[in-house]
Amino acid sequence: GHLVMVDIEGTRLDADTAAFLRQHQIRAVCLFRKNLGTEDEIRQLTTDLRAAMGEHALIGIDQEGGSVIRCTTLPQAPAAMALGACADAAQTTRVGAAVARGLRSLGINWNFAPVLDVNNNPANPVIAERSFSANPDEVARLAQAWMDGSLAEGVACCAKHFPGHGDTHTDSHHALPTVDKSLAELEALELRPFRALASSAPAIMTAHIVYPQIDPEHPATLSQPMLTGVLRESMAYRGVVITDALMMKAVHERYGHARAAVLALQAGADLVLAQGRRSEQIAALQGIETALQDGALDAAALAQARARIDALAARYPLHTSAYTAAQRLQDEALMRRAWARGLTGVGQPTPPALTAPMRLIAQDRVDSDGVSEAGLPLESVRTLFTGFTDVHVHAVADLRQLRAGDLPRDGRINVLVSNHHARYAAPLTPHAVDLHLAVWNPFHVLDVAAPAVVTWGYADGALSALKDWLEGRIEAHAHVPVPLATAPLGETLPC
């Protein structure tokens, strides 16, 4: 049980779940939106979890910033790429510290961040703005800065997704990606941030990706050549290695919880993230027990794994600290400044006149995909334009299917707000759109031939900054941390 992390149902710890945790000596739980009620309810939940799992419990969460931010009541951090647009390590450290202060106030001691993926593939469906940059050295520099802030505030980090999820065309939540690169190619790009942070990252999360030139049979999560050979031996990593969730289709549909848990531990992982139904969690536990009994798992190796998990829990103890109103206000102001500083113009955009006739094009609603939170709904998009006097709204059910011919050219300024994440099915030709506001995926800029403003996300701070730009109060002068067709890296002024 010490080698397994589970999820739970509901915003309260029921007696049956508490008994399950005690019976199997599970001491690691990952929280999701389904578990998060009010902040008082979260604190009660983490208190009850600590009582069930013991003082050396680990309670984890995905609180990266941007659209991957499970607890939205806390000050909302910019996405990694918004911080990359500013390239300010000191600011990034302050943001990492503020995120940790909020989590620690709720009794959470492990954050599955920062993302070390180098997003060099514009078609990547799952990383994009979650990455700091397309430059691996910049990813390493800013991820280290973010991590420094978090660790100083007593919250453990987890660098992810080893050996790199930035160059995939497939989301491993839904299918099994393959990246056909040699180890030398990985060392030149994807592995550079992980190697740079190997001595400082308390934990590293694996990726469900097959690298056939290294291990043609298993994804990295289950690959001994990758986890033991590359991570443990070549990179000399000594921290905790945790798998990504076994319930993700890339692993679950091929292996199931029991076999995947055993393969992951054989490969060199320390902690198996066995989310899912209770029966699946029990299958992982029983699979490990059976493998220990028949010798498929080495007891001495698992003792070392447990020791690494013990050390992580001891170094970042689970406790709830005060989060004063004054500190919260300071952290909220910090996040808003960081969002504003990351605002980026591509192709020399200019704000429309407040009295200009305008057509606002956006998707009506954007549901959560299970990774990101729900996207910006149309009613929230409308609030960006309350200062304008003549706005017609053109709601679209699915922006991916938008075509240039769908947009009239009748004298109104066509302002497209890309409030979804997936790339457009076909590029929008020049003159269809006059101004493009990319409020989530920056690579939408590649699909729309128009001057653009990129916010890197849609949190309150991002929207406030964008509204200020639209009404002429601020400029969008951050630089571009990923290659965009109309703006090579560093084209615009640094912030």
N, C-alpha and C positions, 0 to 999 in steps of 0.2 A: 503493500500500500504506500510506502514511502517513495516508491518509484513511479507513482501515477498521480497525475493532476486531473480532476474532474470538473464538470460544471454541475449546477444545481438548478432546480426550478423555483420560480417565484421570488418575491421580495422578502420573504421570511424563511428562516431555517425551521422546517417542520421536524417533529420528533422522529419520524421515520428516516429522514435524510441524516439527521444528527446521529442516529443509531448506526446507520450504514457507514458513515465516516469513522465512527469509533471502532466498529467491528473490524474494519479492514485497515485501521491505522493510517487512513489517508490524511495527509496534512497539507495538501495543496489544492486550491479551488480557484477556477477562473470565473470572473464575473462578466456578465453581458448585460445589454440593455434590459432584458427580461427580469433581471435581478435588482434593478435600480429604481427605487421609489424616491421619496424625499431624502434629503441628506440625513435627517435624523433616522429614517428607516435604514439607510445604508449603514450608518454607524452601529445600529442595533444588530444588523445582519452580520457585520464583521466581528462584533463582540461575541455573538453567539457562535460563529464559526471558530473563533479562537478558543472558546470554551470546549468545543467539540474536538478540535484538532490538536490543541496544546499550544504552549507558548512559542514553539518553533514552527508555527504555521506560515505558509506562504499564500497570500491572496493576491492574484494577478488580475490585470485588466489591460485592454488595448486603449490607451489614451495617448495616441500619437500626436494629435492635433489635426486641423483641417476637417475632413469628412470622417475620419476614423477617430471618433472621440465618444466613448460610451457614456460618460457622465457629463451631460450637457449643462448641468446646473453650475458647474465650476467655470471659472474664466476660461474661455475657449482659445487654445493656442493656435497660431498659424500652422498651416501645413508645412512640411519640411521644405518644399520647393519655394514657398513664400519667404522662408528664412534664407534659402539659397539665393533668392533674387536680391537680397540685401547683402549677403556674404559677410555679415558682421558676427564674428565669433562671440564677442562679449554679449551682444544682444541674445544670441542663441543660448548661451549659458544661463542668462537670466530667465529666458522662457522655460528651459528645462527645469530650473529650480522652482519656478512658479507652478508648473504642472505638478511637480512632486509635492509641494506644500499642500495643494488641494487634495491630492490623493491621500497623503498622510493624515489629513484632518478627518478622512472617512474611514481610516483603519486599513488602508490598502498599502502593501509594502513592496509590490513588484509591478512594474509597468513594462509591457511588451513593446518597447521602443528604445532607441531610435531605429529607423529603417536604414540599413546600409546598402540597399539595392541601388545600383547605378542605372538609372533609367535612360538607356541609350536607344531604346526601341519605341518610337512614337505610337506603334500599334499595340503596345502593352495594355491589356484591358484592366489591370488590377493595381498597378503601382503608380505610374504617372506622377502626380503632384505629391505623393507620399515619399518620393525620393528627394534628396537635397539637390541633386545635380546630375548631369551627364558626365561630369568630370570625377573620376574615382578619388582623386586626391582632395578635391573640395568636399565630396561626401565624407571622407574620413575626417577632415578638419572640423566640419560643422557637427558631425555626429559625436565626435569626441567632446566638443564644446557643450552640446546639449546634455550629454551623459554626465559631464563634470557637474553641471547644475543640479541634476537629479540626485546623483550620489551624495553630493554635499548636504542635501536635505533629507537623506536617510531612506530614499526609495531606490530599490534595485532596478537596474535596466536589463533589457534583453535585446541585443542586436539581432536583426533579422533581415532577410531570410537566407541563411547560408546554403550554398555558396553564391547566391545571387539570383533574384527573381526579376531583374530589370530588363532582360532581353528575351522575353517570352511573348508569344502571340496568344497564349491560352491562360485562363485563370484556373489555378489548381483547385479552387473550390468546386469547380464544375467538371474538369477533365484533367488528364495527366499531360503536362507540358514536356517537351523535349528540347534541349539546347545542345546542338551538335558542335561543341567546341572542345578543343584539346585542353589539357591542363595548362599548357603554356599560354594559350589564349585567355583562359580564365585568370591566370596569374597577372596578365597584362591589364585586366580591367576589373572583372567582378570581385576577385579575391583581394584586391589591393586594400579596400577599406577594412575588411575582416582581418587581414594580416596586420594592418596598422593599429587596430584596436584589440588585438588578441591578448595583450598583457593587461588591459584595463577593463574590458567588458565582463561584468560578473556572470552573464549568461548569454548564450547564443541560441537562436531558434533556427531549426532546419527548414529547408524548402522541399516540397513534394515535386521535384523536377528530375527527370532522367537526363543524365549526361553520358550518352552512349560510348564516348571515347574513353571514359573513366570507368563506368560500370554500366554495361548495356542491359543489365537485368533489373536493377532496382533504382527507384528514385533516391535522391540524396538522403532523405530521412531514414531510409532503410539500408543505406550503402556503407559497408565497412571500408571499402577503398576511400570513400569520401570523408566519412566522419572520423574513422581511426587513422587512415593513411594521410589524408590532407590536413584535417583540422587538429587532431591530437598530435600526430607525429611531425608532420612537416611544419605546421604553424605553432607547435608546442602549446596549444591552448589547454589551460588548466581549470577553467571555470565550468559552470553547469551547461550542459547541452540538453535543450528541451526540444521535442518534436513540435512541428505545427500540428494542428488538430487532426487526429486519426479519422474523424467523421467526414473530412473533406473527400469529395468523390475521387480525387486523384489516387487516394490510398484505400478508402473504405470499400469501393466497388471491386477492387482487385485482391485485397488481402483480408479484410475484416479486422475487427479490433484485436482479437486474440493473436493471430499470426503477426499482424503489424507491430503489436507491442513487443513481442519476442524479437522480431527482426530488428527493430529499432535499437533495443538494448544490446543485441549482438553486434550491431554496427558501431556502437560507441556512444549512443545517447544515454543520458542519466535519468531523464524524467519524460514520461510518456503522457502527452496531452490527450486523454481518453474522454473527450466530450461525447455526448450522445445519450441514448436511453440507458436506464439503469442496467438493463440486460447486457448492453454493450460494454458498459464500465466493468461489470462483473466478469464478462468474457476476457477483458484485458487482464484483470487481476488473476483469474484462473489460468490464463495462458502463461503468465509469468511464473506462477506457482508450479505448474506442471513442468515447464522447461527447466526450472531449478531442480526439481526432483529427478528428472531423467538426464540431467547433465547437459542439456542444450544451452543453458545459461550458466556461466561460471560464477559461483558464489563470491569469490574473491573480487572479481571485477565489479559485481553489483555492490559489494561492500564499499568499494572506492567511489562508486556513483553516489551511494547514500551519503558518504562522508562529504562529497562536494556539495550536495544539497543541504546537509547539516551546516556547513560553513556559510553558505549563502543566507540561510535563515538566521544564523547567529549574527552575521554582519549587519543585516538589515532587519532588526526585530520588528515584530508586528505590534504597533501601538497607535493610539489615536492622539493627535496633538491638536491644540487649539488653532483655529484659523480666525483671527480677529477681523472685525469689519474693516478696520483700517488697512490691514494687509491685503484683504480680498480686493478692496478698491484699488490699491496700488498695483496688484497683479492684473486686474481687469484693464487698467490704464496701460500697463506694459503691453498686454496682448493687442490692444487696439492700435498702439503706436507701431508695433511690429507689423501688423496687417497693413497699415497705411504706408509704411516704408517699403513694403514689398510690392506695391501696386506698380504694374509694368505696362508701358505702352509699346506696341509693335506696329510699325508702319505709320508713325506720326499721327495718331488719332487726335481729334479736337472735339471738345464737348459741343453739342448742338445748342443753339440759342434757346432760352427758356420759352420763347413764344413760337418757336418753329413748329409747323405741323409735323407730327411724328407718328410712325407706326411701330408698335412694340410687338416683337415676335418672340414667343417663349413657349416651352412645353407646359401643359396645364398642371401636371403633377409628376413627381419622380419618386417612385417607391424605393425603399431600402433594398439593396441586393444581398444583404446579409454580411457584407464586409463594411461598406460605408453606411452612414446614416442616410435617411431619406433626403433627397435633394431639395433644392429651393422651390417651393410651390409658386404658382403664378401669382397668388395674392401677395406674396412677399416680394416678387419681382416688381409688381406694381408700385410698391412703396418707394422704390428707387426714383420714381418719376413724379412724385407728388408736387415737386416744384415747377413742373412744366404745365403749360396751359392748354395744349391741344394734342392729346395722345389717344390714338385708337389702338386697341389691343387685338392682336391676331394670335389666338390660342391654337396650339398644335398638339395633337394627341401624342405624336412621336417625332421628335426633331430629327432623328436619324433618317427619316424618310423625306425630309423637306427637300424640295427642288426649287431651283431659281424661278421657274415659271409659276410657282405658287405665290410669288410676291409681286404685287402690282407696282408699277412705276407711274404714279399719278401725282407726283409733286411732293408727297410725304417722304420724310427721312425714314428709311427702313433701319431700325435698330434691332439687331438680333441678340438675344440674351441666351447663351448656351448654358442652360441650367440642368442639363443631363450630363452623364459621364462618357457614354460610349461614343466612338467616333462616328461621323456622318457617313452614310452609305455611299454618297457621291459628293464630290466637291461642289460648292456653290460658286458659280462663275462671277467674274468681276461685274460690278454695277447692280447686282441683285441686292446687296446689302451695303449700306453706307457706313454703319458703325457696328462693330462686333464686340460684345462684352462677354468674355470667356470667364465665367464665374465658378469653374470647377476644373475641368481637364484642359491644361494649357495647349495640348496638341490639337484642339479644335481650331486653333489659329491656322493650322495647315489645311483645313477643309473649307475655309471661308475667305475668299479673296476680298478682304476689306481691312481698313485700319482697325486695330483691336486694342482693348485694355484687358489685361489678364490679372485676375485677383488671386488665383491659386486656391480658391475656396469660397465658401458662402456663409461663414460664421458672421455674427453680428458685426465684428470689427472689420471684416472684409466689405460688407455691404455699406457700412457707415463711410468707409474710405471711398468706395466707388461712388456713392451719392455725393460726397464732397467734390470728387473729380467732375462728375456730370454737371454740377452747379458752379464749377469754376473756382473752388476754394483751394484745391491742392493740385499738384501735378503727379504724373505717373512716371517716375524717373529711375526705378530700379532696373537692374540689368537682367538679361535673359540667361538663366542657368542651364537651359537645354536648347539644342539647335531647333529653331523654328525657321521655316522657309524664307520668310520675309525679314528675319532679324537674326543674323549670325550672333554667336555668343558674344556678349559684352557690347552690342551695338549701342545701346542707350546709356545714359549717364548712370554711374554708380550712386546709390542712395547714401 
